[in-house]
């Protein structure tokens, strides 16, 4: 993580650097913003990645019992 003082931060340079590493912006030595590169992601990926509700559901789904592909096929065929 790179740390940059707000008064020295150049937005374009921070955006470019954020594609390689997170950029922590500080004011008077205290964190005020975090710039994270998202190049290559679409808006939905970014929104889901930041959604507490989505991650709660994902944790719930991961705890559920899974079935094998063979069992799925059997259930879908009605046998």
N, C-alpha and C positions, 0 to 999 in steps of 0.2 A: 504494500500500500504506500502510495506516494502522498506526502503531506505538503500542502501549498497554502500559504497565507492569503487571505482574501484580497488584501491590498496588492499582492503581487500576481494574482491569478489572471491569466490570459485565457478567455473562454475557448477559443479555437485550439490552443495548445492543450488545455485540459481535456477537451473532447477527444482529441486525437490520442492522447496518452491513456485515456480511460478505456480504450479498446484493448490495451495490453495489461492494465493494472487499475485497481480502484484508486480514485483521487479523493483524498480527504481535504476539504477546505476548512481552514480555521480562521477565527477572528479573535485577536488578542490571546492566541494560544489555545483556544477552546474550539472543539469541533462544531461546525454550523451546517455543513452539507457534505454529502458523499456523491461523487460522480461515478457512475458505473456504466461501462460501455455495453451497448445492446445491439451493436451492428450484427446483422444476420438473423435477428429475431423479428417476428412480426408482432403487431400490437397485442393480439390475443395471448401470445406466449408471455409477453411482458406483464400484462394484467393478471393472468393466472399465477405467474411466478410471485406476485406481490399480494395475492389474495389469501387472507387468513381462512376464510370460509372454504376455499378450494382445498387448502392443505389439511384442514380438519377432516373434510370428506375423504381425501386421499388416505389419511391415516386410518380412518374407519374402514375403508375398502380393503386396505392391506391386512387388516386383522381378520377379515372374513375368510372362512374356509374356502379353498379352491377345489375345483374338480378337474379331472384329466380330460384331454381331448376326446378320448374314447368314451368317457361317461357323457360328455356333452353331445357327441354324435348319437349315442344311444337315446338320450332324452329327447333330442330333436326328431329322431325317427319314430318316436312313440312306442318303442319296444320295451 
